[in-house]
């Protein structure tokens, strides 16, 4: 009789546990967490991965070194002006065009059946397709007690999925709680709106920064990073071999490394660009899309662009002003500002002051990408 009671008790407990597990599984079936190697990427109602038509989509920020702090070797950069996302690994590139609802390679060939999707102003990319196309990263989708963990990894990952999920258990739990609180606040009409004024992110001048590499390149890059900003740094083909450590440091921090071409003809510039592209690939596996060719006429720069390069065309030279206030006063509100500056010691103080202002809420400071030029 005692044995029967014990067996019955075990069966009841088992049923209860299964019921609780089923309830938990049901309540978190639509929850997706994100991680890159051994780092959890914060999940919010705006950026949570989603399944559309049987395809798993993740926010482009999961592949952005600026957002995750991890260089996967495959990066994603969003251009608000062109509404495109560029995904590249230094050898291959794909542009997702949100307006045309398609994706294409640098030659303009459209990828059949491939597109990005947008939800709440966040751009999402098909992660399985990206992993298969580039081949350098992979992803897994693992069930946890709190939801499904989507993990993107490369060769630098240390822990397997089981060990990582075990180590990240507390972070996943806290992330779920934060997510549920955020959803509740969005749905609860009794929640009072914030009394703080809302800053409109699209109200100020659009600014892209391009720096000619010089003696102050590293401190200026550090200043940008301290403000959570990035920029384009131009190197001549001759500078690249002697600046390999700086190039790797800039690429690793999420800046764009571009080429400063000195040729006086389109053919000379194309030859220099190809040589610089080869050098950058050897130094940092870094793709080259942006070039500066100030010795060319406007028509010649247009021809260079037809050869497949994004040609930087500055609208404001920082060397023409003597103070940060003068620089800011010359910015246009009606069109993007491509501000060019030399990373030299005599300009460092002025640029540091200008960067602090540009990183504020009044301005829209972006990292230049090919589709933005």
C-alpha positions as CSV (number, residue, x, y, z in Angstrom):
1,X,0.0,0.0,0.0
2,X,2.8,2.4,0.9
3,X,4.4,1.5,-2.4
4,X,1.3,2.4,-4.3
5,X,1.0,5.7,-2.4
6,X,4.6,6.5,-3.3
7,X,4.1,5.6,-6.9
8,X,0.9,7.7,-7.0
9,X,2.7,10.7,-5.5
10,X,5.5,10.4,-8.0
11,X,3.0,10.3,-10.9
12,X,1.2,13.3,-9.5
13,X,4.4,15.3,-9.1
14,X,5.5,14.2,-12.6
15,X,2.2,15.4,-14.1
16,X,2.5,18.7,-12.3
17,X,6.1,19.2,-13.5
18,X,5.1,18.3,-17.0
19,X,2.2,20.8,-16.8
20,X,4.4,23.5,-15.6
21,X,7.0,22.8,-18.3
22,X,4.3,22.8,-20.9
23,X,2.9,26.1,-19.7
24,X,6.3,27.7,-19.6
25,X,7.1,26.3,-23.1
26,X,3.8,27.7,-24.4
27,X,4.3,31.1,-22.8
28,X,7.8,31.5,-24.3
29,X,7.3,29.8,-27.6
30,X,7.4,33.2,-29.4
31,X,10.4,34.6,-27.5
32,X,13.7,34.8,-29.2
33,X,17.0,35.7,-27.5
34,X,20.2,36.6,-29.4
35,X,23.9,36.0,-28.8
36,X,27.1,36.6,-30.7
37,X,29.8,34.0,-29.7
38,X,29.8,34.4,-25.9
39,X,27.9,37.7,-25.7
40,X,24.2,38.1,-25.2
41,X,22.7,40.8,-27.4
42,X,19.9,42.6,-25.6
43,X,16.4,41.6,-26.8
44,X,13.6,44.3,-26.9
45,X,10.1,44.4,-28.4
46,X,11.7,46.3,-31.3
47,X,14.6,44.0,-32.2
48,X,13.4,40.5,-31.2
49,X,14.0,38.0,-34.0
50,X,10.9,36.8,-35.9
51,X,9.9,34.1,-38.3
52,X,8.2,35.2,-41.5
53,X,7.1,32.7,-44.1
54,X,9.1,30.0,-42.3
55,X,12.3,32.1,-42.5
56,X,14.1,33.3,-39.4
57,X,15.0,37.0,-39.4
58,X,17.3,38.7,-37.0
59,X,18.0,42.5,-36.6
60,X,20.9,43.7,-38.7
61,X,22.5,45.0,-35.5
62,X,23.4,41.4,-34.6
63,X,26.0,41.6,-37.4
64,X,27.2,45.1,-36.5
65,X,30.4,45.4,-34.6
66,X,29.3,48.9,-33.6
67,X,26.3,47.3,-31.8
68,X,27.8,44.1,-30.5
69,X,31.4,45.0,-30.0
70,X,32.4,41.7,-31.8
71,X,34.0,41.5,-35.2
72,X,32.5,38.3,-36.8
73,X,34.2,38.9,-40.1
74,X,30.8,39.5,-41.7
75,X,29.5,42.9,-41.0
76,X,26.2,44.8,-41.6
77,X,25.9,48.6,-42.1
78,X,22.6,50.5,-42.5
79,X,22.2,53.6,-44.6
80,X,19.2,55.7,-43.6
81,X,19.5,58.0,-46.6
82,X,19.3,55.2,-49.1
83,X,17.4,52.7,-47.0
84,X,19.8,49.9,-47.6
85,X,21.8,47.4,-45.5
86,X,25.2,46.4,-46.8
87,X,26.5,43.0,-45.6
88,X,30.1,42.1,-46.4
89,X,33.0,40.0,-45.4
90,X,35.8,41.6,-47.3
91,X,35.4,39.4,-50.4
92,X,31.7,39.2,-50.9
93,X,29.0,41.8,-50.5
94,X,25.2,41.9,-50.6
95,X,23.0,45.0,-50.5
96,X,19.5,44.7,-49.1
97,X,17.3,47.4,-50.6
98,X,14.3,48.2,-48.5
99,X,12.6,50.4,-51.1
100,X,12.9,47.8,-53.9
101,X,12.3,44.9,-51.5
102,X,15.2,42.9,-52.9
103,X,18.9,42.1,-52.5
104,X,21.8,42.4,-55.0
105,X,25.6,41.9,-55.3
106,X,28.1,44.6,-56.2
107,X,27.5,43.9,-59.9
108,X,23.8,44.6,-59.5
109,X,22.7,41.0,-59.9
110,X,19.5,40.5,-57.9
111,X,19.5,37.5,-55.4
112,X,16.3,35.5,-56.2
113,X,13.9,35.2,-53.2
114,X,16.1,37.2,-50.8
115,X,15.0,40.3,-49.0
116,X,15.1,42.1,-45.7
117,X,12.0,42.9,-43.7
118,X,11.2,45.9,-41.4
119,X,9.3,46.0,-38.1
120,X,9.1,49.1,-35.9
121,X,11.8,50.8,-37.9
122,X,14.2,48.0,-37.3
123,X,15.7,46.1,-40.3
124,X,15.8,42.3,-40.1
125,X,17.9,40.0,-42.3
126,X,17.5,36.3,-43.1
127,X,20.2,34.8,-41.0
128,X,20.3,31.3,-42.5
129,X,20.7,32.6,-46.0
130,X,23.5,35.0,-44.8
131,X,25.4,32.2,-43.1
132,X,25.1,30.0,-46.1
133,X,26.1,32.8,-48.6
134,X,29.2,34.0,-46.7
135,X,30.3,30.7,-45.2
136,X,32.3,32.3,-42.3
137,X,29.6,32.4,-39.7
138,X,27.0,30.0,-38.6
139,X,23.9,30.1,-36.4
140,X,21.9,27.8,-34.1
141,X,18.4,28.1,-32.6
142,X,18.3,26.4,-29.2
143,X,15.4,26.0,-26.8
144,X,15.9,27.3,-23.3
145,X,13.6,27.5,-20.3
146,X,12.9,31.2,-21.2
147,X,12.6,31.0,-25.0
148,X,14.7,30.2,-28.1
149,X,18.3,31.4,-28.2
150,X,19.5,32.4,-31.7
151,X,23.3,32.3,-31.5
152,X,25.6,33.5,-34.3
153,X,29.2,32.3,-34.1
154,X,32.5,32.2,-35.9
155,X,35.8,30.4,-35.3
156,X,36.4,32.6,-32.2
157,X,33.6,31.1,-30.2
158,X,34.8,29.1,-27.2
159,X,31.7,27.5,-25.6
160,X,29.4,25.1,-27.3
161,X,25.7,25.9,-27.2
162,X,24.9,23.7,-24.1
163,X,27.7,25.2,-22.0
164,X,26.9,28.7,-23.1
165,X,23.2,28.4,-22.3
166,X,24.1,27.0,-18.9
167,X,26.5,29.9,-18.2
168,X,24.0,32.5,-19.5
169,X,21.0,31.2,-17.6
170,X,20.7,34.2,-15.3
171,X,21.2,36.7,-18.1
172,X,18.5,35.1,-20.2
173,X,16.1,35.1,-17.3
174,X,16.7,38.8,-16.6
175,X,16.4,39.6,-20.3
176,X,13.0,37.9,-20.4
177,X,11.8,39.8,-17.4
178,X,13.0,43.1,-18.9
179,X,11.3,42.2,-22.2
180,X,8.0,41.4,-20.5
181,X,8.0,44.6,-18.5
182,X,8.6,46.6,-21.7
183,X,5.7,44.9,-23.4
184,X,3.5,45.5,-20.4
185,X,4.3,49.2,-20.4
186,X,3.5,49.4,-24.1
187,X,0.2,47.7,-23.7
188,X,-0.9,49.2,-20.3
189,X,-2.9,52.4,-20.9
190,X,-2.5,53.4,-17.3
191,X,1.2,53.9,-17.7
192,X,1.9,57.6,-17.6
193,X,4.0,58.9,-20.6
194,X,7.4,60.3,-19.7
195,X,7.4,63.9,-18.8
196,X,10.8,64.3,-20.5
197,X,10.7,66.0,-23.9
198,X,11.2,63.5,-26.8
199,X,14.2,64.3,-29.0
200,X,13.3,63.8,-32.6
201,X,16.3,61.8,-34.1
202,X,15.5,63.1,-37.6
203,X,15.5,66.8,-36.8
204,X,19.1,67.8,-37.2
205,X,21.7,67.9,-40.0
206,X,22.9,64.6,-41.4
207,X,26.7,64.4,-41.0
208,X,29.2,61.9,-42.4
209,X,32.9,62.2,-41.3
210,X,35.9,61.3,-43.4
211,X,39.4,61.6,-42.0
212,X,42.7,61.8,-43.9
213,X,45.0,59.6,-41.8
214,X,47.8,61.5,-40.0
215,X,49.6,61.8,-36.7
216,X,46.4,62.2,-34.7
217,X,44.4,59.4,-36.3
218,X,44.5,57.1,-33.3
219,X,43.4,59.6,-30.6
220,X,40.6,60.9,-32.9
221,X,39.4,57.3,-33.4
222,X,39.5,56.8,-29.7
223,X,37.5,60.0,-29.2
224,X,34.8,58.8,-31.7
225,X,34.6,55.4,-29.9
226,X,34.2,57.0,-26.5
227,X,31.2,58.8,-28.0
228,X,29.9,55.5,-29.5
229,X,30.5,56.9,-33.0
230,X,32.5,55.7,-36.0
231,X,33.9,57.3,-39.2
232,X,35.8,56.7,-42.4
233,X,39.6,56.9,-42.4
234,X,41.4,57.4,-45.7
235,X,44.8,55.8,-46.4
236,X,46.9,56.2,-49.5
237,X,48.2,53.1,-51.1
238,X,51.7,54.1,-49.9
239,X,50.6,54.5,-46.3
240,X,49.0,51.1,-46.0
241,X,52.1,48.9,-45.5
242,X,53.5,51.2,-42.9
243,X,50.2,51.6,-41.1
244,X,49.1,47.9,-40.8
245,X,48.7,48.0,-37.0
246,X,46.6,51.2,-37.2
247,X,44.4,49.7,-40.0
248,X,43.7,46.6,-38.0
249,X,42.9,48.7,-34.9
250,X,40.5,50.8,-36.9
251,X,38.8,47.9,-38.5
252,X,38.5,46.0,-35.3
253,X,36.8,49.1,-33.6
254,X,34.2,49.3,-36.4
255,X,35.5,52.2,-38.5
256,X,35.6,52.1,-42.3
257,X,39.0,52.1,-43.9
258,X,39.0,53.7,-47.4
259,X,41.5,54.6,-50.0
260,X,42.9,58.0,-50.9
261,X,43.8,57.8,-54.6
262,X,46.3,60.2,-56.1
263,X,45.9,59.3,-59.8
264,X,45.1,62.0,-62.3
265,X,43.2,59.7,-64.6
266,X,40.4,57.2,-64.1
267,X,42.6,54.3,-65.2
268,X,45.4,55.4,-62.8
269,X,42.8,55.5,-59.9
270,X,41.3,52.2,-60.8
271,X,44.8,50.6,-60.8
272,X,45.6,52.2,-57.4
273,X,42.2,51.1,-56.0
274,X,42.8,47.5,-57.0
275,X,46.2,47.6,-55.4
276,X,44.9,49.1,-52.2
277,X,42.1,46.6,-52.1
278,X,44.6,43.8,-52.3
279,X,46.8,45.3,-49.5
280,X,43.8,45.9,-47.2
281,X,42.6,42.3,-47.8
282,X,46.1,41.1,-46.8
283,X,46.3,43.4,-43.8
284,X,42.9,43.1,-42.2
285,X,40.6,41.2,-44.5
286,X,38.9,44.5,-45.0
287,X,36.7,45.3,-48.0
288,X,37.2,48.5,-49.9
289,X,34.2,50.3,-51.3
290,X,34.9,53.9,-50.6
291,X,37.6,55.9,-52.4
292,X,38.7,59.5,-52.4
293,X,40.0,60.9,-55.8
294,X,40.4,64.6,-55.4
295,X,42.7,64.9,-58.5
296,X,39.9,63.9,-60.8
297,X,37.3,66.1,-62.3
298,X,33.6,65.7,-61.4
299,X,33.0,63.8,-64.7
300,X,36.0,61.6,-64.1
301,X,34.8,60.8,-60.6
302,X,31.5,59.8,-62.1
303,X,33.4,57.4,-64.4
304,X,35.2,56.0,-61.4
305,X,31.9,55.4,-59.7
306,X,30.7,53.5,-62.8
307,X,33.7,51.2,-62.3
308,X,32.1,50.1,-59.0
309,X,33.7,52.3,-56.4
310,X,31.8,54.6,-54.1
311,X,33.5,58.0,-54.5
312,X,33.7,60.3,-51.5
313,X,32.7,63.8,-52.4
314,X,33.3,66.2,-49.4
315,X,30.9,69.1,-49.0
316,X,32.9,70.8,-46.2
317,X,36.6,70.9,-45.4
318,X,37.3,71.2,-41.7
319,X,40.7,72.9,-42.4
320,X,38.9,76.0,-43.6
321,X,37.5,76.8,-40.2
322,X,39.3,77.7,-37.0
323,X,36.8,76.5,-34.4
324,X,34.2,73.8,-33.7
325,X,31.4,76.4,-33.6
326,X,32.4,77.7,-37.1
327,X,32.4,74.1,-38.4
328,X,28.9,73.4,-36.9
329,X,27.5,76.7,-38.2
330,X,28.4,75.7,-41.8
331,X,26.4,72.4,-41.7
332,X,23.4,72.2,-44.1
333,X,20.0,71.1,-42.8
334,X,18.7,70.5,-46.3
335,X,21.2,67.9,-47.6
336,X,23.8,65.4,-46.1
337,X,27.1,66.9,-45.0
338,X,30.2,65.1,-46.0
339,X,32.8,66.6,-43.7
340,X,36.4,66.0,-44.4
341,X,39.2,66.6,-41.9
342,X,42.9,65.9,-41.6
343,X,44.0,63.8,-38.6
344,X,46.8,66.2,-37.7
345,X,47.9,67.5,-34.3
346,X,47.0,71.1,-35.1
347,X,43.4,70.2,-35.7
348,X,43.0,67.7,-32.9
349,X,41.6,70.1,-30.3
350,X,39.0,71.6,-32.7
351,X,38.0,68.2,-34.0
352,X,37.6,66.8,-30.4
353,X,35.3,69.7,-29.5
354,X,33.3,69.3,-32.7
355,X,32.9,65.6,-32.3
356,X,31.4,66.1,-28.8
357,X,28.8,68.4,-30.3
358,X,28.1,66.2,-33.3
359,X,27.5,63.2,-31.1
360,X,24.7,65.0,-29.3
361,X,21.0,64.6,-30.0
362,X,20.8,67.7,-32.3
363,X,22.8,66.1,-35.1
364,X,22.5,62.8,-37.0
365,X,26.0,61.5,-37.2
366,X,26.5,58.4,-39.5
367,X,29.3,56.3,-40.7
368,X,29.5,56.6,-44.4
369,X,28.8,53.5,-46.4
370,X,28.8,53.1,-50.2
371,X,25.0,53.4,-50.6
372,X,25.1,56.7,-48.7
373,X,27.5,58.4,-51.2
